[in-house]
Amino acid sequence: MSRPLPSPWLAVPLLVTPLAAQATQYLSIEQAQRLLFPTATDYAPEAVELTAEQVRAIEQASGTRVVNRKPKLWRATAGDTLLGRLFVDQVYGKHELITYALAVTADGQVAGVEILDYRETHGDQVRQPRWRAQFLGKDASDAVKLGRDIQNISGATLSCRHLTDGVRRLLATHRALLGAAP
């Protein structure tokens, strides 16, 4: 007696089941603070809500949309001296969120970029120190554009593009906050 062949429809769930994203936490916020502002003696959270006017200015300056009007932000100080601010933000890679930290000096220059959480299955080359070093010293007056002053990484194009856009938006945010921050 011959056995009937299994239905080809049994394989359909395998074809439509999404691949599981590989979620990796590389740094906590506290670790990023110490890494990006190692001489700081205090990291004080700043409660900020962007005004409609600030949002318009940021979007115009950065060419990107502001999604969160309450950015996660800390003031890094050494005694009474402001060293800079640390932003923690998220952008999409291809399908999943990338959480990153941006350190901006008191005079508005990038002091560093760190990847905190990477959830995509590919493209984590954006964690390479050489790629992230391209942002050092940039400020809100720089283009900070992929393919212009920030080089792409083949196989990580969307992660590169979205992180670059995020850094440009946060630099514009820092500039917009300077008028309101003490």
C-alpha positions in Angstrom: 0.0 0.0 0.0 1.5 3.4 -1.0 1.4 6.4 1.3 -0.2 9.6 0.0 2.3 12.5 -0.4 2.0 15.3 2.1 0.1 18.3 0.9 2.3 21.1 -0.6 0.2 23.5 1.4 1.9 22.3 4.6 5.0 24.2 3.5 3.2 27.6 3.1 3.7 28.7 6.7 7.4 28.2 6.3 7.4 30.6 3.3 5.5 33.3 5.0 7.0 33.2 8.5 9.3 36.2 8.9 12.9 35.5 9.8 13.5 36.3 13.5 15.5 39.4 14.0 18.7 39.1 15.9 18.4 41.5 18.8 21.7 42.4 20.3 22.3 44.9 23.1 25.8 46.2 22.9 25.7 49.0 25.4 23.4 50.3 28.1 22.7 54.1 28.3 25.0 54.3 31.3 27.8 52.5 29.5 27.4 54.8 26.5 27.5 57.9 28.8 30.8 56.8 30.3 32.3 55.9 27.0 31.3 59.1 25.2 31.9 61.5 28.0 34.6 59.7 30.1 35.6 62.8 32.1 32.0 63.6 33.2 31.1 63.5 36.8 27.4 63.8 36.3 24.9 62.8 33.6 21.6 64.6 34.4 18.5 63.8 32.3 17.0 66.8 30.6 13.2 66.9 30.2 12.6 68.6 26.9 9.6 68.9 24.7 10.1 70.5 21.3 7.8 73.3 20.4 6.0 73.3 17.0 8.4 76.1 15.9 11.5 74.0 16.9 10.1 70.9 15.1 9.6 73.0 11.9 13.2 74.3 12.2 14.7 70.9 12.8 12.8 69.3 9.9 13.8 72.1 7.6 17.4 72.0 8.6 17.7 68.2 8.6 15.4 67.3 5.8 14.0 64.5 8.1 10.8 64.2 10.0 10.7 64.6 13.8 8.8 61.7 15.2 9.5 62.2 18.9 8.9 65.7 20.3 10.4 64.6 23.6 14.0 63.5 22.8 15.9 61.4 25.4 18.6 63.7 26.5 21.3 64.0 29.2 23.6 66.8 30.2 27.2 65.6 30.7 29.0 67.8 33.2 32.3 67.8 35.0 31.7 69.8 38.2 30.0 73.1 36.9 31.4 72.7 33.4 29.0 71.5 30.6 30.9 69.0 28.5 28.0 68.3 26.2 24.7 66.4 25.7 24.0 62.8 25.1 21.0 61.9 22.9 19.6 58.4 22.8 17.4 57.9 19.7 16.1 55.2 17.4 15.9 54.8 13.7 14.8 52.0 11.4 17.5 49.9 9.8 15.6 47.9 7.1 12.8 46.5 9.2 13.8 46.8 12.8 14.8 49.7 15.1 18.4 50.6 15.8 19.0 52.4 19.2 22.0 54.6 19.2 23.6 57.3 21.3 25.0 60.6 20.0 27.3 62.7 22.0 27.4 66.4 21.1 30.0 68.7 22.7 28.9 72.0 24.4 29.9 73.8 21.2 27.7 71.5 19.0 30.2 69.1 17.5 29.8 65.3 17.4 32.0 63.7 20.1 30.9 60.2 19.2 28.2 57.8 18.0 27.6 54.4 19.7 25.2 51.7 18.7 23.3 50.5 21.8 20.8 47.9 20.3 20.9 46.4 16.9 17.9 44.2 16.0 18.4 43.6 12.2 19.7 40.3 10.9 22.2 42.1 8.5 23.9 45.5 8.3 25.5 45.6 11.8 28.7 46.9 10.1 27.5 50.3 11.2 29.0 49.3 14.6 32.5 49.5 13.0 34.5 52.2 14.7 35.9 53.4 11.3 32.4 54.0 9.9 31.2 55.8 13.1 34.3 57.9 13.2 33.2 59.7 10.1 30.8 61.7 12.3 33.4 63.1 14.7 33.7 66.8 14.6 30.6 67.3 12.5 28.1 70.0 13.5 24.7 71.2 12.4 26.3 73.3 9.6 27.8 70.2 8.0 25.9 68.3 5.3 26.1 64.9 7.1 24.8 63.1 4.1 25.4 59.5 3.0 27.4 59.4 -0.1 28.6 62.9 0.3 30.6 63.2 3.6 29.6 59.9 5.1 30.5 56.8 3.2 28.1 53.9 2.7 28.8 50.3 3.6 27.7 47.8 1.0 25.2 45.4 2.6 24.2 48.0 5.2 22.9 50.8 3.0 19.6 51.4 4.8 21.2 51.2 8.3 23.9 53.7 7.1 21.3 56.0 5.5 18.9 56.0 8.5 21.6 56.5 11.1 23.2 59.3 9.1 19.7 61.0 8.8 19.2 60.5 12.6 22.5 62.1 13.4 21.8 65.0 11.1 18.3 65.4 12.8 19.8 65.3 16.3 22.5 67.9 15.4 19.6 70.2 14.2 17.8 69.4 17.4 20.8 70.3 19.5 21.0 73.6 17.6 17.3 74.3 18.1 17.6 73.6 21.8 20.5 76.0 22.3 18.2 78.9 22.3 16.0 77.4 25.0 18.6 75.6 27.1 20.6 77.4 29.9 
